[in-house]
Amino acid sequence: MSRNDTETDVLYPDYPQLSRVYEQLNDDEDARVCKDIPETACRHQPRNFFAYLAANALSKIADELSSARLVLPWLIGAAGASSGFAGFLVPIREAGVLVPQLLVAAYIRRVARRKYVWMLGAVLSMLALAGMAWASGTLTGSALGWAVVILLAVYSIARGFCSVAAKDVLGKTVSKTRRGTLMGYSASVAGAATLAVGLYAEFGSGEEGVNLSLFLGVAALLWLLSLLAFSRIEEAAGSTEGGGNALLVAFKSLSILWRDRDFRRFVIGRALLLSVALVPPFFVLLAQQLAGSEVTGLGLMIIASGLAASLSSPIWGKLSDRSSRWAMVLAAMAGGVICGVAAVGAWLEWSLWASLWTHALLFFGISICHGGARLGRKVYLVDMANSETRAQYVAVSNTAIGLSMLVLGAVGLLASWVGIAGVIGLLGTLSLAAAVYGLQLKEVSG
């Protein structure tokens, strides 16, 4: 038996087989790294690592199957509902997750084991998607539009529960320098599954097209499976201080934005990074405008998104463990360059811009940047916080970013004056500004 096998059996006696896989995935001679987590959590790291990975990957796949950027607009359009409903989908999906979290966090702090909050969010998410699946098969027109919007609001709030609780549970159960790797692998698995979905939607759905009720039903089932996986996490009881009146705690929590300089700078940097998150739909619109044909999006664009996540996420994860600050900077810089190329190509009417494959390649590139910015800022926040401040940091930053998204989301209204390419160029400039600003952030990882 090798030295590492012997050490793993001693260090993790309850999980001898799982521990070996854990050590191989983390590619480290000393797999028992316990930084910034309770000592009692060290012995359960292999189990927690894989339980969190499975739950996170399954929930990401469910999100893709119910995407407010692709799947739900298709559903509403196919049902003959007003396009006005589609305009509300992305703001409700994003802001609905982020804005209520400051109030949610006050209640979460009353719960000693916060994995149960995540599990509650998972149940509500499953029920909301099951309701959408039922509505898509039985309702049409405005009735379906209202049902999707209302159920999406429920889904978004439920995802807010999961978002606050997940980062806190991750910080309590998985060691620093392991978190980025975990999220990278889970995003890669989800990306590969998304690629398979895209291939099915583009080439395997037959003449009748994609059954979106099936998509939403499978998404609901995946939330059930992720709930079962997350329930396997061994989480020690944590502090319940600060769980007072939600409104009072919320207002007090906001003061951290001007009391904590490093946190305030992170929130500003994350707000600038919204440019990378908001620009992908405009790449789809640009393809529709310049390629001279109707772009399905639900097939080719899903394939591009799935490839981007599966190929780049492990790299972003490893980089984030070394320096989550640099992961954000590089993602923002590359995003700005891709936006610039897309805008200039559209303005100059390059011949390549008539090909859908060109636009799929651009969407692939910006999806890589979006994934890097998203993963980098998640790891940065978890690494910057400690067990006492993590839930508050997550809630305050998410609330501020949710409100910022509602404001920046109005950038699409500028398209009537500057065109779609102009909007992409504007967001690309903001992305480059995010890269420059990110260089000034404090290093917290590694």
Secondary structure, 3 states (H helix, E strand, C coil): CCHHHHHHHHHCCCCHHHHHHHHHHHCCCCCCCCCCCCHHHHCCHHHHHHHHHHHHHHHHHHHHHCCCCCHHHHHHHHCCCCHHHHHHHHHHHHHHHHCCHHHHHHHHCCCCCCHHHHHHHHHHHHHHHHHHHHHHHHCCHHHHHHHHHHHHHHHHHHHHHHHHHHHHHHHHHCCCCCHHHHHHHHHHHHHHHHHHHHHHHHHHCCCCCCCHHHHHHHHHHHHHHHHHHHCCCCCCCCCCCCCCCHHHHHHHHHCHHHHCHHHHHHHHHHHHCHHHHHCHHHHHHHHHHHCCCCCCCCCHHHHHHHHHHHHHHHHHHHHHHHHHHHHHHHHHHHHHHHHHHHHHHHHHCCHHHHCHHHHHHHHHHHHHHHHHHHHHHHHHHHHHCCCCCHHHHHHHHHHHHHHHHHHHHHHHHHHHHHHHHHHHHHHHHHHHHHHHHHCCCCCCCC
